Amino acid sequence: MNVGIIGLGLMGGSLAKAVKRYGIAKKVYGFTNSEKNKKDILDLNLVDELVDLETLKKVSDVIILAIPVDAIISMFPNFLDIDENTTIIDMGSTKEYIVKNIPEKIRKNFIAAHPMTGTEKSGPKAAIDDLYEGKTVVFCDLEDNANIHVNKAFRIFQEIGMRIVVMDSSQHDIHACYISHLPHIISFSLANTVMSHEDPKAIIALAAGGFKDMSRIAKSSPRMWSDIFKQNRKNLLAAIETFENQLNEAKKMIEDENYEVLEDWMKKANTLHEIL
Amino acid sequence: MNVGIIGLGLMGGSLAKAVKRYGIAKKVYGFTNSEKNKKDILDLNLVDELVDLETLKKVSDVIILAIPVDAIISMFPNFLDIDENTTIIDMGSTKEYIVKNIPEKIRKNFIAAHPMTGTEKSGPKAAIDDLYEGKTVVFCDLEDNANIHVNKAFRIFQEIGMRIVVMDSSQHDIHACYISHLPHIISFSLANTVMSHEDPKAIIALAAGGFKDMSRIAKSSPRMWSDIFKQNRKNLLAAIETFENQLNEAKKMIEDENYEVLEDWMKKANTLHEIL
C-alpha cells in the first residue's frame, strides 16, 4: 500500500522510517507546510516524495496525521472529498475532542489513534528508527469505523512492533492525562522552579540522573503541548488538583515533622513499581 | 591505604568496587549492622573482610560513612577516640546539620562530602561498578579540616573519576534541595497520584518513557529519604512552595485559557536545557 504522512517531525518522521523498514509501504509520500522542514525531510530521506496535499490524498491508501492536535481539527475540511477506501489515522495525544469533531462524512474512514511513545525532541531530525518498537498504541471509539479501515490501521501498527489497546476516547483522555499530560506540566514546573532561582547555573552544575530524568520532558515543544493541554483541559485541571493534594499532604507531614507517616506515604509510592 | 566502609548498600558497595578497581585501597574493610545484608556483601565479594566497628577503626586509614544521614549523626560518639591520622568521610545527602554536629574533637578529621550520584535502588545488590565515574562530588566547609585529610579525600574521589566542587554546607543544602530533594518529593507525589486512582493498573499499562522517568526515583528508600527530608526541612519546604507557585501559575493559565502565556511559560522551561 501507499502511505501518506502529514507532518514529518518526531512522530511522522519515525513512522515513515518504520513503515519503510518493515516493508509495509510500497511508497511513502509526505506533506508538510513547514518550508523550514522540507530540506531536512529530503536530506534525511524520510519519504519517497514530498507532494502537495491534493496529490497525497489521491495517491495514498492510508493517510497519517502526525501534527499538533489543533492542526488535526483544522485539517478535517480537507478530507471531506476523500475516497471511501482511504483510511485516515490521527496520532494526536488527545482523543475525545478530536473524535467529537470528525465530520460525519468521513467518520467511518477516520481512525483515532495514540501511540504511547515519544521523546522530548521535535522536528524531522528527531525521527528515530525504533520509536514505535515494543510500545503501546491506543485506538479509540472504533465502533464508529468501518472494518476495512480498522484492519488497515491494526496491520500497520502491529507490523511496526506495537501492542494494541482499545478504549473509549473519554477513558483514553483520563489515562493519557495521568501518564503523560500531568507529568509534562510537572516537569515544566520543576524546570521553571530552578530557572526562577537567582543562580540556576550553579544549581544545575550539580545535576545528576534524578534531576535529568525529572526535567527531560520539560524540553518538549510548547506549541504542541499548549494544544494538548487545551484539548484535555478538564481532565488536566482535575489531575493537577489530585497531584497538588498529594504534594500538600507531604508538605504538611514535613511541616508537622510526622516522619513516620511520611515514610508510610513514600512506601505507598514505592508500590507503583510493583505494577509498572 | 586501607579503606573502611560503614554501610555497604548502593553508595558504600559501589565505592568499595571503585576503590578496588582503581587500586586505591590495599584492603577494603566493611562494617554493617544489618544481619540481612551481611550474606549479600560476602556473596558479592564487595569487601575483603567484614569486621566489627572497633577493628575497622583501628585498621583503616580512611573511614567512609555510607549510611542514612541520621545514622551518621548517631555514629559520632564512636569516633571520639579515633587516631588523628585517620580520615573520616561522610557521604550523606545533607550537609549543614551534619557539619554543625561533628564533635569538636574530630572536626579536623571529619570530611563532609556528597557525591551527586545514585540510583533508585538500595542494598548491597544495588552496588554497581561505575556509579561515581564522571560524576560530581561536593565537599563542604573544608576550612575546618586538616590538609592531610582533605588531600586524602580528594585523592580517593578524583581517582575513582569524580569532579570536585567545594562549597559552604548551607549553600550545598539549597542546591541539593533543588536538584535532588525536591525532585524526589515530586516523584513520590506523582506516584501516589496514580496509585490513588481507582484503577492504577489500567493507567500504568499505557506508561511510556516520560512517565517512567518521572516516577523512577519514587522507588527510592523511604527510610533513607525520610531522614534527608528531616535534615533539610527548611530548604525543602521553601522549594516545595516555589514549585507549587509555578504549578499554580500553569494551572491558572489553563483555567483562564491563556494559552499564549502558557506557551511562553513553557519556552522559559525549555531554556533549562541550554544550561543542563
Boltz contact constraints between the chains, C-beta under 6 A:
constraints:
  - contact:
      token1: [A, 116]
      token2: [B, 206]
      max_distance: 6.0
  - contact:
      token1: [A, 116]
      token2: [B, 208]
      max_distance: 6.0
  - contact:
      token1: [A, 117]
      token2: [B, 208]
      max_distance: 6.0
  - contact:
      token1: [A, 136]
      token2: [B, 206]
      max_distance: 6.0
  - contact:
      token1: [A, 175]
      token2: [B, 203]
      max_distance: 6.0
  - contact:
      token1: [A, 175]
      token2: [B, 206]
      max_distance: 6.0
  - contact:
      token1: [A, 178]
      token2: [B, 194]
      max_distance: 6.0
  - contact:
      token1: [A, 178]
      token2: [B, 203]
      max_distance: 6.0
  - contact:
      token1: [A, 179]
      token2: [B, 203]
      max_distance: 6.0
  - contact:
      token1: [A, 179]
      token2: [B, 206]
      max_distance: 6.0
  - contact:
      token1: [A, 179]
      token2: [B, 207]
      max_distance: 6.0
  - contact:
      token1: [A, 179]
      token2: [B, 211]
      max_distance: 6.0
  - contact:
      token1: [A, 180]
      token2: [B, 210]
      max_distance: 6.0
  - contact:
      token1: [A, 183]
      token2: [B, 210]
      max_distance: 6.0
  - contact:
      token1: [A, 183]
      token2: [B, 211]
      max_distance: 6.0
  - contact:
      token1: [A, 183]
      token2: [B, 214]
      max_distance: 6.0
  - contact:
      token1: [A, 185]
      token2: [B, 250]
      max_distance: 6.0
  - contact:
      token1: [A, 188]
      token2: [B, 266]
      max_distance: 6.0
  - contact:
      token1: [A, 188]
      token2: [B, 269]
      max_distance: 6.0
  - contact:
      token1: [A, 189]
      token2: [B, 246]
      max_distance: 6.0
  - contact:
      token1: [A, 189]
      token2: [B, 247]
      max_distance: 6.0
  - contact:
      token1: [A, 189]
      token2: [B, 250]
      max_distance: 6.0
  - contact:
      token1: [A, 191]
      token2: [B, 269]
      max_distance: 6.0
  - contact:
      token1: [A, 191]
      token2: [B, 272]
      max_distance: 6.0
  - contact:
      token1: [A, 192]
      token2: [B, 246]
      max_distance: 6.0
  - contact:
      token1: [A, 192]
      token2: [B, 268]
      max_distance: 6.0
  - contact:
      token1: [A, 192]
      token2: [B, 269]
      max_distance: 6.0
  - contact:
      token1: [A, 193]
      token2: [B, 242]
      max_distance: 6.0
  - contact:
      token1: [A, 193]
      token2: [B, 243]
      max_distance: 6.0
  - contact:
      token1: [A, 193]
      token2: [B, 246]
      max_distance: 6.0
  - contact:
      token1: [A, 194]
      token2: [B, 178]
      max_distance: 6.0
  - contact:
      token1: [A, 195]
      token2: [B, 272]
      max_distance: 6.0
  - contact:
      token1: [A, 201]
      token2: [B, 275]
      max_distance: 6.0
  - contact:
      token1: [A, 203]
      token2: [B, 175]
      max_distance: 6.0
  - contact:
      token1: [A, 203]
      token2: [B, 178]
      max_distance: 6.0
  - contact:
      token1: [A, 203]
      token2: [B, 179]
      max_distance: 6.0
  - contact:
      token1: [A, 204]
      token2: [B, 275]
      max_distance: 6.0
  - contact:
      token1: [A, 204]
      token2: [B, 276]
      max_distance: 6.0
  - contact:
      token1: [A, 206]
      token2: [B, 116]
      max_distance: 6.0
  - contact:
      token1: [A, 206]
      token2: [B, 136]
      max_distance: 6.0
  - contact:
      token1: [A, 206]
      token2: [B, 175]
      max_distance: 6.0
  - contact:
      token1: [A, 206]
      token2: [B, 179]
      max_distance: 6.0
  - contact:
      token1: [A, 207]
      token2: [B, 179]
      max_distance: 6.0
  - contact:
      token1: [A, 208]
      token2: [B, 116]
      max_distance: 6.0
  - contact:
      token1: [A, 208]
      token2: [B, 117]
      max_distance: 6.0
  - contact:
      token1: [A, 210]
      token2: [B, 180]
      max_distance: 6.0
  - contact:
      token1: [A, 210]
      token2: [B, 183]
      max_distance: 6.0
  - contact:
      token1: [A, 210]
      token2: [B, 217]
      max_distance: 6.0
  - contact:
      token1: [A, 211]
      token2: [B, 179]
      max_distance: 6.0
  - contact:
      token1: [A, 211]
      token2: [B, 183]
      max_distance: 6.0
  - contact:
      token1: [A, 213]
      token2: [B, 213]
      max_distance: 6.0
  - contact:
      token1: [A, 213]
      token2: [B, 216]
      max_distance: 6.0
  - contact:
      token1: [A, 214]
      token2: [B, 183]
      max_distance: 6.0
  - contact:
      token1: [A, 215]
      token2: [B, 272]
      max_distance: 6.0
  - contact:
      token1: [A, 216]
      token2: [B, 213]
      max_distance: 6.0
  - contact:
      token1: [A, 217]
      token2: [B, 210]
      max_distance: 6.0
  - contact:
      token1: [A, 218]
      token2: [B, 269]
      max_distance: 6.0
  - contact:
      token1: [A, 219]
      token2: [B, 270]
      max_distance: 6.0
  - contact:
      token1: [A, 219]
      token2: [B, 273]
      max_distance: 6.0
  - contact:
      token1: [A, 222]
      token2: [B, 263]
      max_distance: 6.0
  - contact:
      token1: [A, 222]
      token2: [B, 266]
      max_distance: 6.0
  - contact:
      token1: [A, 222]
      token2: [B, 267]
      max_distance: 6.0
  - contact:
      token1: [A, 226]
      token2: [B, 259]
      max_distance: 6.0
  - contact:
      token1: [A, 226]
      token2: [B, 262]
      max_distance: 6.0
  - contact:
      token1: [A, 226]
      token2: [B, 263]
      max_distance: 6.0
  - contact:
      token1: [A, 229]
      token2: [B, 254]
      max_distance: 6.0
  - contact:
      token1: [A, 230]
      token2: [B, 259]
      max_distance: 6.0
  - contact:
      token1: [A, 233]
      token2: [B, 254]
      max_distance: 6.0
  - contact:
      token1: [A, 240]
      token2: [B, 251]
      max_distance: 6.0
  - contact:
      token1: [A, 242]
      token2: [B, 193]
      max_distance: 6.0
  - contact:
      token1: [A, 243]
      token2: [B, 193]
      max_distance: 6.0
  - contact:
      token1: [A, 246]
      token2: [B, 189]
      max_distance: 6.0
  - contact:
      token1: [A, 246]
      token2: [B, 192]
      max_distance: 6.0
  - contact:
      token1: [A, 246]
      token2: [B, 193]
      max_distance: 6.0
  - contact:
      token1: [A, 247]
      token2: [B, 189]
      max_distance: 6.0
  - contact:
      token1: [A, 250]
      token2: [B, 185]
      max_distance: 6.0
  - contact:
      token1: [A, 250]
      token2: [B, 189]
      max_distance: 6.0
  - contact:
      token1: [A, 251]
      token2: [B, 240]
      max_distance: 6.0
  - contact:
      token1: [A, 254]
      token2: [B, 229]
      max_distance: 6.0
  - contact:
      token1: [A, 254]
      token2: [B, 233]
      max_distance: 6.0
  - contact:
      token1: [A, 259]
      token2: [B, 226]
      max_distance: 6.0
  - contact:
      token1: [A, 259]
      token2: [B, 230]
      max_distance: 6.0
  - contact:
      token1: [A, 262]
      token2: [B, 226]
      max_distance: 6.0
  - contact:
      token1: [A, 263]
      token2: [B, 222]
      max_distance: 6.0
  - contact:
      token1: [A, 263]
      token2: [B, 226]
      max_distance: 6.0
  - contact:
      token1: [A, 266]
      token2: [B, 188]
      max_distance: 6.0
  - contact:
      token1: [A, 266]
      token2: [B, 222]
      max_distance: 6.0
  - contact:
      token1: [A, 267]
      token2: [B, 222]
      max_distance: 6.0
  - contact:
      token1: [A, 268]
      token2: [B, 192]
      max_distance: 6.0
  - contact:
      token1: [A, 269]
      token2: [B, 188]
      max_distance: 6.0
  - contact:
      token1: [A, 269]
      token2: [B, 191]
      max_distance: 6.0
  - contact:
      token1: [A, 269]
      token2: [B, 192]
      max_distance: 6.0
  - contact:
      token1: [A, 269]
      token2: [B, 218]
      max_distance: 6.0
  - contact:
      token1: [A, 270]
      token2: [B, 219]
      max_distance: 6.0
  - contact:
      token1: [A, 272]
      token2: [B, 191]
      max_distance: 6.0
  - contact:
      token1: [A, 272]
      token2: [B, 195]
      max_distance: 6.0
  - contact:
      token1: [A, 272]
      token2: [B, 215]
      max_distance: 6.0
  - contact:
      token1: [A, 273]
      token2: [B, 219]
      max_distance: 6.0
  - contact:
      token1: [A, 275]
      token2: [B, 201]
      max_distance: 6.0
  - contact:
      token1: [A, 275]
      token2: [B, 204]
      max_distance: 6.0
  - contact:
      token1: [A, 276]
      token2: [B, 204]
      max_distance: 6.0
